[in-house]
C-alpha cells in the first residue's frame, strides 16, 4: 500500500471538502488563476465519524446503517468488517500554503507574505 496523499482545503473554492494537490492544480490551470490559498488537512482524531465515499457523505458510526443493510457495503477483506468506502474525516490544520505557477509554497507563520 502506498503513502496516503496529502489533502488541502481551499476556503475560496469549497471550505467543507478537502482534496489532493492535483485537484487544485487542475483548477489553477483551467481557471487561469494567479494563486490559490490552501490549508493543510489533518485527519480528524474523533473516530466516531467517517466519510462514505460511495454516498459522498459523513456518518456517525453509532447511528449508521453502514454494514450488511447498506446496498454499497463492500468489506475491505472481502468477508466482513470495515467497508472499503469508509474513509477518514479531515479538519483544517494550522499550516498554510499558496499554490502559484511556481508550485506549492508553505506560508510560514509570523512571516509577512504578499499573497
Helices and strands as residue ranges (DSSP letters): E 7-10, E 14-20, H 21-30, E 36-43, E 49-52, E 57-60, G 61-63, E 86-87, E 90-100, E 103-107
